[in-house]
Amino acid sequence: MNDLLSVIIPVYNREYCLQKCVESALSQKEVNTEIILVDDGSTDNSAAICDEYASKYENVKAVHKENEGISSARNTGLDVATGDYIFFLDSDDTMTEGALKSLLDSIKTHDVDYVIGNAIREREDGTVAEKELIPPQYLNSVVDYKTVLNLSCDSKYHFLFVVLWAKLFKKELWKELRFPPVPIGEDEYVLPDLLKDNTKVYISDFTVYRQTLSKTSLIRAGAFSSRKFYEPITKLRVARELTERGIYDIAVKKLTISAGEIVAITKRIVNRSDMPTIKSIYKDASDIGKVLLKYMDVKKKHKYLAFKFGYPFFYRLQMFKKK
């Protein structure tokens, strides 16, 4: 049991659920863990809870920093991690019993760069919202980087293949890689950097993670926020990088998804002053589309051209409505 697994838990104002999260990490059996609690400038009792666990357990570290968001908190955790493997756990979620042992066995048995475990998405009252997050034909199999990238575009199954929790990574994948300073979408932003041409991934049927669909989540909280701009921005960044690598088919898929998000966000914008930002994102999508046009099939070409030439009229209509 010499392998050390670093469990990185960013914490911000989660006093109501933090104990349950940390206890799920502490209860992992037959593995050697260091649990890194990164308090990202909490204003509730979370910082004190982190310190209490660190004083009680030798394998728990509490790190305190000013509030800069989840990307910065995860980067801080990566900077202090000393393990051979990395596991990301959000502070309002939990690991299942035996999760880390199952993931570690899989990563060593199949000699892969990281393992994707299955997950369950639960509502705050504990009822199951979703549990079939992986296509059955890929369960218990080794796949290449392109398969994972393709699944990250799948309208039904993309979620688990984009997020970085429910996975065990070899530490060397994160030797130089860090998250960008964005409020949301940081998982997808680093996906191309994780999935290089020689990356191998094992997809397990073992349910390792329970995600709580918290109303205070950055993704689900409240009405429109300028944070939403980062959803298409991130996908366009991925499309651009994949284009540079010659992975045109998946780049086209990311562009198509981002175009849909641009239209959806434009409808939701409340303040007229935010409109020029989304127009700038549209221009970026349009520019990437020019490069990818020759790699699109007829259906996707029609969709892209409708977006490229139709969006300016749609934008002006939205501007008029927001006067």
N, C-alpha and C positions, 0 to 999 in steps of 0.2 A: 504494500500500500504506500509506495514511495511517491507516486504521481500526485502533484498538488494541483487542485482545481480552484481557481480564483473566481468567486461569485461576486460580481459587481452590482451593487444596488444603489441607484441614485435616489435621493430622498428629498422631497420638498413638501412640507405641510401634510404629512400623512400619519399623524399621530393616531388616527382612528383605525388604521389597518396595518401599521408597520410591524407590530408584534407578530401578527399572524404570518406575515411575509418572512420575517427573519427566522421564526420558529420552523418554518417549512425548510429553510436552508440548513439550520442547525440539526434537524432530525434526519438528514441524509446519512445512511449507513454504508459501511464498507468503502468509504472514500475519504481522502484526506483533503480538507477544504480550508481556504482562508476566505472569510466573508468580509467584503469591503463595503462599509456603509458610507456613502458620500453625501453628507448633509449640504445641500445647495442653498444655504442661507435661509433655512426654514424660520418662520415667525411663530410657529406653534410649539408644541412640546417635543417635536421630532428629534431635535438635536440632543435633548436630554435622554431620550430613549436610546439613541445611537450610543451615547457615552455609557449608559448603563449596561448595554450588551457588551461593549468593548472591555469594561472593567470586570465583567463576570466570566467572559470566555476568552481564552488565549488566542483562539483562531478568528476572533472578530476584531477588525480595525475600524475606528471611526475617524473620518476625515471631514473637517469643516471648511467651507469656502463661501465666498459671497455668491449671491444668486446670479447665475449666468445661463441657466437652462440645462436641459438634459444632455445635450451634446458635450458641454463643458464638464458636467458631472461624470459622464462616462469616460471622458478623456482623463480626468483626474484619477478615476479608478484604474484605468489602464496604466497610468504612469507609476502607480504604487504597487500594482499586482506583481507577485513573484511566482505565480503558479506556472505549471506546464500547459495548462488549458484554461480557457476563459468561458464563463457563462454569464450572460446578462439577465438580471431579474428585476422587473419593475416593482416598485415598492407597494403597489396596490394589488399585486398578483402573488401567486404561490406556486411552489414546485410540488409535484406529487411524490408520494413515497417511492423510493428507489429510482428516482429520476436520474440523478447523477451517475449512479452505478451502471444503469442501463446505457447511458450515453457514452461513458468511458469505455465500457466493454465493446460497444459498437465501433468507436473510433479506432480502437487498437486492433480489433479482430479484422476489420475491413481495410485498415491502413489508408484512411481517408483524411482530408484536411479539416472537415467538420461534419457533424452529424445534425440532422434535423429531426427532432422528436415531434410526436403528435401533440395536440393541444385541445383544450376545451375552453370555449368562451362562455362566461357566466354573467348573468345580471347581478346587480348588487344584492338582490334577495336570495341569491344562491341557485336560482333556476337556470337550466342550461339553455343558452341562446343558439349555440352552434358547436358541433363536435366533429363533423366530417370535413376537415380542413386540408386533407391530402387525397389526391386521386388514387383509388385503390390499386391501380396497375403499377404505381411507383413505390408502394410500401415494401420495406425490407429489401431495398435494392441500392446498388451503387450507381450514381448518375454523374454525368459530366457537367461542366459549367454551363453549357448552352441549354441543357434541360432545365436547370434551375432558373436561368434567365427567362426562358420561355414560360415556365410556370408562374413567374412573377408578373406576367402579363395576362394570365388566365383570369377572366372575369369572375369565375366561381371560386378558384382556389388560390388566387394571387396573394392573399393577405399573409399567410404563414411563410411564404417564400420571400417576402420583402422584409418583415420584421426580424430583428436579431435575437429576440428571446426564443426560448425553447430549442436552443442550439448549443452544442459544445464545440468550441474552436480550438485548434492548436494555437498556442501562444505566438508562434512565429508569424502567423497571418497578421498579427497586430503589432509587429515589431516597429514598423514605421507608419502604419496607418492610424489615423485619428479622425474623429467626427468633425464636420464643418460647423461653423457657428450659425446654425439655422434653428428656428424654434420648433419646426416639425419637418418630417421627411428625411431625417438624418440617416435612418436605416437604409432607405433606398439609395441615398446619395453615395454610400460607400460600397454598394453591391457590386459594381463593376470591378472595384479594386480587390474585393474578396474573390471574385469569380474570374480568375485568370485562365488562360487557355489550358493549363495543366491541372486545374483544381478538380479534385474528386470529392464528392459528397455522398454520404449514406443517408437514406431516408428510412426512419424507423417507425414501426406501428405502435411503439410504446408511448403512452400518453404521459408526457413529462411536465406539463405546464397547465395551469388554470389561470386564464386571463379574466379579470373582473372588468366588466363594461361600466366603468365609473362615469358618472355624470360630470365629474370635474376633470376628466381627461382633456388634454390639449386638443385632441381630435374632435371630441364630442361636446365640449362645453359651450353652451350659450349660442348666440347668434353669430352673424358673420364677423370674422376678424381678419385683419391683414395677414395673419399667419397663413391663411389659406392660399396666399399667393405662392407659397413655397411648394405646394403640391405639384403644379405644372412645372415650376422652375426646376425642381429636382428631376422630374422625368425627362425634361429637355436636356439637362446636364448628362443624364445617363444615355439618352439617344445620341448626343454628340460624341461621347466617348466610345460608344459601340460602333458608331460610324467610322471613327478613326481606326478602330480595330478590324473593320471590314465585316462586322456582324450586322449586315444591313437589314435582314428580315426582322430581328428583334428591335432594332433601332426604329424601324417603321411602326412597330406595335407601340412602343413607348411614345412616339410622336402622336399617334392617333389618340391614345388615352389622354395625353396632355391637352390636345385640342378640345376634347370633350370637357375637360376640367376648366379650361379657359372660358368656354361658353357658359358653363354652369356658374362659375364664380362671377362673371360679368352680370348675370341676372341677380345675384345676391348682394352685390355691392350697395351699401347704404349711402356713403358719402361720395359726392361727385369728385372730390379731390383725389380719391383712390383710382379713378378711371384711367388716368394716364399710365399708371403702373401696369395695369392689366393689358393696356394697349402695347406697352413695351414688351411684355411677355409674348403677346401675339406676334409681334414682329420677329422675335427670336425664333418662335415656332415656324413662322413662314420662311425664314432664312434656312433653317435646318431642312425644311420640307423641299426646298429647291434642290438641295444636294441629294435627298433620298428619293425624289420623284421617279427617277429611272429604275429604282429597285421595287417600286410598288406594283401590285397587280391592278387590273382595271378597276375593281371595286374600290380599292384604297385610294387610287388616283382620283376618282370621282369625289370621294369623301374629302380628300385633302384640298382639291381645287374648290369645292363648295365652301370649305372653311376659309381658305385663303382669300377668295373674292367676295364671299358673303359676309364674313365677319365685320369688315369696316362699316357696312350698312347697319348691321346689328348693333355695333358699338355706338354709332351716332344716334340710333333710336333710344338706346339706354341712356345716353347722355341727355337727350331731350326729356326723358321721363324723370330724370333726377334734378331737373332745374328747380 
